[in-house]
Amino acid sequence: MIGSPAAAFRFAMRAFVSLLLAKVSIAAPPTLADAWEVVPRVVDTPDWHLWGSSPVLDEEGEIQLFVARWPADVAWEPGWRRHSEIARYRAAKPEGPFEFIGTVLEPGGEGWEAGGVHNPCVRKVGDRYAMFYISNDWNGGLAKHGPNQRIGLRVAKSLDGPWRKVTPDGMILQPGNWCAGSGCGVNNPAFVHAPDGRFLLYFKARPGKKGGVRMGVAVAERLEGPYVIQASPITANDRTIEDGTAFLWGDKICLITTDNHGIIERGGGLLWVSDDGLRFREKPLHAFHPLRSYLKDGVPKGARMHYGGKTKFERPQMLTIDGEPSCMFLPSGTSLDGDSGTDVHLLRPKPGVEIGDHAP
């Protein structure tokens, strides 16, 4: 029995503390998604829509950003599909300010690059730089754009170029194997040079004209290819995912995609983890929240929605430093300042947070 009021108070406090500790012990630990804070609009070019933005460190340790962009006075459809170019920006640090250097690649001609050149992935491989990108021949216009998408590769000894095609026409990947006849072609490249020497090219495709969108991988023994699409998709998603960025994290090969259909959080991001780059764990981890979740004061009243229906991130691209993930560059279909074009945002670790603590 509990005797004095003091004893009763001590008993009640012990019970309260025990209950509190029990709740703490069963609470889910913070995820990678909780480790970030946003720096809005690190790249903002008036009168241009900015999209996929691939970072790479140059020889001086500065950030070079290769950005897909198209004029804001061109309708969204078919703007990016027909008019996208790849431009180059530079800054001393990820937070900017970023300086526009110039246009690296433009659409045109009559070949497979006649349509927009879009969503670059730039990596340093040995003593060269590799730029993967997508384009299309615009044969059939907007109606045929999806299945006409292909992946190209150009290489250079310097980020200043020149960027040389690795095949006569620059194309290195078209649908085949499990994604033969893909209704969205092969697109949105993500690249890793694996520790065992393999060259792994990840991409988005469909198993046929209307199948669900999955991530696949093509493997090569040389940077220039040939790249061979593997027999099956690499992700076990039951809802559409896209916009992969691939990177090494410790002894794992990781892939971050968007989660626009709510596998974990609608409008957030997913972290897929693999030991060999070919077989990924069935259940992804939480990579990031929607853009609106990181805005302390909420979405500004004057924000302008250009694409996506919600204030969320698109096309994440990871910057790794010394072999570790450090920050991500992500565009959004919402212009937070209400201007005519979209911008690129930065997700960086919160003060006092080590991204390595969230290694899978």
MIBA-529169 format. One record per residue (C-alpha): residue in three letters; y negated, x, z negated. Coordinates in steps of 0.001 Angstrom, whole numbers, plus 524288, in hexadecimal, padded with zeros to 5 digits. Layout:
% residues N
ALAYXZ;...
***
This chain:
% residues 360
MET800008000080000;ILE7F1D3803D0801EF;GLY7EAE0804587F4DF;SER7DC66807757F3CE;PRO7D2148040D7FDEA;ALA7D0DB812A5800CE;ALA7DF568137F803DF;ALA7DE438078580C80;PHE7D2F680DBF813C5;ARG7DAA581A69815D5;PHE7E649812AE81AC6;ALA7DDCC80B1682444;MET7D7748178A82952;ARG7E4AA81E2482B62;ALA7E95481242832E6;PHE7DCFE8124583B35;VAL7DE20820CA83E56;SER7EC9881F5884199;LEU7E98E8143084ADB;LEU7DE8E81BED85122;LEU7E72D827D485325;ALA7F1D981F52858DD;LYS7E84C819C9862C1;VAL7E3718275A86649;SER7F14182C5E86801;ILE7F4E6821C1871B2;ALA7E810821D38794D;ALA7E92882771886FB;PRO7E35783528887CD;PRO7D76B836FB8908B;THR7DAED8389189EDB;LEU7D53A8414B8A950;ALA7CD008359A8AD41;ASP7C6508362689FF7;ALA7C322844A28A118;TRP7B88C843478AB81;GLU7AA23840478ABD5;VAL7A29E83D2F8B831;VAL797138445A8BE0A;PRO791FE83A568C7C8;ARG78D0883D678D56A;VAL78F0784C1D8D5C4;VAL78DF484AE78E493;ASP7847B840CE8E9E9;THR77FE9841E88F800;PRO776598372B8FBC6;ASP77A6A82EC490753;TRP7886F833BE90755;HIS7950E82E3190205;LEU79C818391A8FAF7;TRP7AB2C838398F8EA;GLY7B6B38417A8F717;SER7B11B84E188F147;SER7B9F2859F88F057;PRO7B57B865208E759;VAL7B8F3873748E8AE;LEU7B3CB87FA68E1E6;ASP7AD5A889AA8EAC2;GLU7ADA1898638E917;GLU7A192897E58E04A;GLY7A79A88DBC8D760;GLU79EDF882C98DC4A;ILE7A3AB875388DFD0;GLN7A4D0871F98EE2C;LEU7A6E68638C8F0CB;PHE7ABFF85E648FDC4;VAL7A7DD850368FEE7;ALA7AB6C8454B90849;ARG79F0083DF190BCD;TRP79944834BD915E8;PRO78BC882EC991824;ALA7889C8237490F1D;ASP7822281BFD91A33;VAL78F7F81AAB920B0;ALA7977380EF691C0C;TRP7A2068128391225;GLU7ABEC80D8291BE1;PRO7AE21814CD92487;GLY7A4AF81EED91EF0;TRP7AE048282791806;ARG7B8C882620921EF;ARG7B0588294292DB5;HIS7A4BC8315B9292F;SER7A8EE8397891D5F;GLU7A6228480791DA2;ILE7A956852E3913FA;ALA79D9C8596F90DA3;ARG79C5C864CD9044E;TYR79492865908F7AD;ARG793148707A8EDAA;ALA78F4E871888DF4B;ALA78FEF87BA98D483;LYS7973B8724D8CB96;PRO79EBE865788CCE9;GLU7936385D938C769;GLY78ABC862328D292;PRO78094861C08D7E4;PHE787C5862308E4E6;GLU78123867988F0FE;PHE784C9862928FE7F;ILE7897286E22906AF;GLY78D268679191366;THR796EF85F9C91B15;VAL7A4128664991C92;LEU7AB9085CDC92535;GLU7A7638515192D9B;PRO7AF1F8470293523;GLY7AEF084699943CC;GLY7B5E08495B95079;GLU7C1998423A955D9;GLY7CC8E8479B94D70;TRP7D1FF8437094059;GLU7C51C8474E939B5;ALA7BCE083DE9941D3;GLY7BB3A834FD9360F;GLY7B57F838C0928E6;VAL7B9FE8452D9220E;HIS7BBDA8415F913F0;ASN7C08C8445890613;PRO7C1FB8533090652;CYS7CA8E85B1B8FD30;VAL7C633869568FCA3;ARG7CE1A873D88F5B3;LYS7CE6E882998F52D;VAL7DBCB887758F96A;GLY7DD86896218F87A;ASP7D1BA89C4D8FEFC;ARG7CEA38905090740;TYR7C907882D290563;ALA7D03A876D190A41;MET7C99E869EE90D92;PHE7D27385E1490F05;TYR7CC1A8518C913E2;ILE7CEFE844B891AB7;SER7CA7483F42927A1;ASN7CE7F835C79324E;ASP7CD388348994101;TRP7C6128276794043;ASN7CF068229594B01;GLY7CEFC813EE948DA;GLY7C32B8148793FED;LEU7C2FF80E9993261;ALA7CF388066E934B5;LYS7D79C8128F93704;HIS7D0CD81BF792DD9;GLY7DAB281AE2922AE;PRO7E71481EF8929C9;ASN7DF7982915931BA;GLN7DBB78315E925EC;ARG7E0C483F54925EC;ILE7DEE584BB691DD4;GLY7D91F8584E9231B;LEU7D78F8661F91DF7;ARG7CDA4870BC92097;VAL7CCF787E1891A1F;ALA7C23A8881891812;LYS7C0A58955F911C5;SER7B3B68910990BF6;LEU7AE268841B90764;ASP7A37C886BC91159;GLY7ADBC8854291C03;PRO7B0F288545926FA;TRP7BB9987B3D9245E;ARG7C6D987DC192DBA;LYS7D0DC873779319D;VAL7DEBB8778D92DF6;THR7E4AC870099395C;PRO7DF1F86E1C9470A;ASP7D901861179432E;GLY7D8318634493470;MET7E1C085873930C1;ILE7EC9185C309274B;LEU7F23084F409228B;GLN7F56D8421592865;PRO7FE558372B9236B;GLY80CEA839C592325;ASN819298388691AEF;TRP8173582DFE91065;CYS8097D82ACC91561;ALA80C6882A02923E9;GLY8040481F289297F;SER7FB2081F5891D7B;GLY7F0B2814EC91E33;CYS7E6C581E7C91894;GLY7EBA982AAB91F7E;VAL7EB8D836739167E;ASN7DEE8838D590F50;ASN7D78583E0C90381;PRO7DDA284B9E90274;ALA7DFA9852C18F595;PHE7E4ED860A28F589;VAL7EBCF869FB8EC43;HIS7F10A877A48EEA6;ALA7FCB48770C8E57D;PRO80066882978DCB9;ASP80D0F884608E45F;GLY8056A8866B8F0FF;ARG80717878FF8F729;PHE7FB55872438FD25;LEU7FAEA8640E8F8C0;LEU7F29A85A1E8FFFA;TYR7F18A84CCF8F963;PHE7ECFA840CA900BA;LYS7EC07831FC90087;ALA7F42E8299C909CC;ARG7FBF281D0D90B44;PRO80A8B81B6190DF0;GLY807FA8142B91A8F;LYS7FCE680BC491F75;LYS7FACA8039C91336;GLY8029C80A1190851;GLY7FC9F80D6C8FB30;VAL7F412819898FAC5;ARG7FB07825458F4BF;MET7F8B5833C68F33D;GLY800FA83D408FB0F;VAL8022184BEC8FC8B;ALA8042C8550990805;VAL80931862D2905A2;ALA806CF86F5E90D41;GLU80A9287D9890BF8;ARG7FD838821B91199;LEU7EFC487D0490F95;GLU7EEAF879EC91E06;GLY7FB3E8720A91DB4;PRO8031B86BD592332;TYR80289861B89183C;VAL80ED985990916B3;ILE80D9F84C2491071;GLN8181484A8B90604;ALA8221783F9590652;SER81C02836708FC4C;PRO80F02833268F5E3;ILE80C2D83B0E8E9A7;THR80662830598E0FF;ALA80D3D824698DB64;ASN8015C81B858DBC1;ASP8034180CE98DD90;ARG7F4D280B208E0CB;THR7EBDC812298EA3F;ILE7E6F881F9F8E649;GLU7DEE18291D8EE3B;ASP7D50B834378EE30;GLY7DD9983F0C8E8B7;THR7D8D784C318E3CD;ALA7E35F856678E117;PHE7E2B98622B8D812;LEU7EAC886B428CF95;TRP7EA62869218C0DC;GLY7F256872EF8B948;ASP8000B8726B8BED9;LYS7FE20864B78C478;ILE7F95A85FD38D192;CYS7F04C854568CF6D;LEU7EAAA849AA8D7D2;ILE7DF7C840C98D3D9;THR7DDBB8341A8DB59;THR7D55E828118D9E7;ASP7DAEE81C168D309;ASN7D3B4811348D9FE;HIS7DE568071F8D77F;GLY7E0BF808F88C8FD;ILE7ED2A810DE8C6D4;ILE7E675815858BA49;GLU7D82A811A18BBBB;ARG7D27180AC78C784;GLY7C7FE813738CD5F;GLY7CC3C81F7A8C5B6;GLY7D49E82B238C952;LEU7E2C082F828C80B;LEU7E88C83CE68C518;TRP7F5C883F2B8CB8B;VAL7FDAB84AE18C6B0;SER8086B852D68CD2D;ASP8107785EE48CA2B;ASP812BA862798D86C;GLY8085185B338E036;LEU812788529B8E6CE;ARG8174F849948DC0B;PHE80CF68438B8D352;ARG80F1683C918C672;GLU810B782E088C849;LYS8060082A598BEB2;PRO7F8718302C8C0A3;LEU7EECD833908B5E7;HIS7E0DA82ECE8B452;ALA7D7B48381B8BBA4;PHE7CA4D8319F8BB02;HIS7C367824CA8B850;PRO7BAC681D518C1E9;LEU7AD13822CA8C3AB;ARG7A6E5817658BC5B;SER7AEB781AFA8B017;TYR7A7E2828348AF15;LEU79A0C822E08B07C;LYS7949C822398A296;ASP78A4B818338A632;GLY792D2810E88AFD8;VAL790C780F588BE68;PRO7821280FB78C145;LYS77C24802B28C510;GLY77721808678D1C8;ALA7845A80DD58D60F;ARG7889180A538E3CF;MET7969A8074C8E77D;HIS79A4F80CE38F4BF;TYR7A92780CA88F3B6;GLY7B44E8098C8EA81;GLY7AFBF7FD628E365;LYS7AF13804718D63A;THR7A835810698D0E2;LYS7B371819F68D181;PHE7B6B38276E8D68D;GLU7BCF082AA28E39A;ARG7C364836A88E988;PRO7C44483FCD8DD8E;GLN7C45384E648E055;MET7C7C9858398D5BB;LEU7C17E8658F8D429;THR7CA8F86F758CDD1;ILE7C59387C098C7C1;ASP7CEED887118C443;GLY7DA4B87E148C73E;GLU7D5EF873348BE1D;PRO7CFA9866108C152;SER7C15D866228BD5F;CYS7BA1085A808C330;MET7BAB48503E8CDE3;PHE7B15684BF68D88D;LEU7B22583D8D8DBF4;PRO7AA14834848E498;SER7A81D826208E1E3;GLY7A56781A578EA4E;THR79A71816CD8E0CC;SER78D4681D788E251;LEU788AE81E668D43A;ASP77A84820998D82C;GLY77AD8815718E1F2;ASP7782181D898EE01;SER77DBE81BDB8FB98;GLY788D6825A78FA36;THR793DB828E68F0D2;ASP7940C834F48E81E;VAL79D8383ECC8E22D;HIS79FA683F2D8D36A;LEU7A5B4849388CA55;LEU7AFC5847498BFA4;ARG7AF89852B98B62D;PRO7B5BE8548E8A8AE;LYS7AE8A84E7D89D43;PRO7A84A85853893F7;GLY7B2AE85E4C88B52;VAL7BDE885942893B1;GLU7C7B786277899F1;ILE7CDF085CE68A633;GLY7D983865CF8A3BA;ASP7DCC785DBF897AC;HIS7E08D852C08A0F4;ALA7E9BC85AEB8A949;PRO7F5D8852FC8AD0A;
***
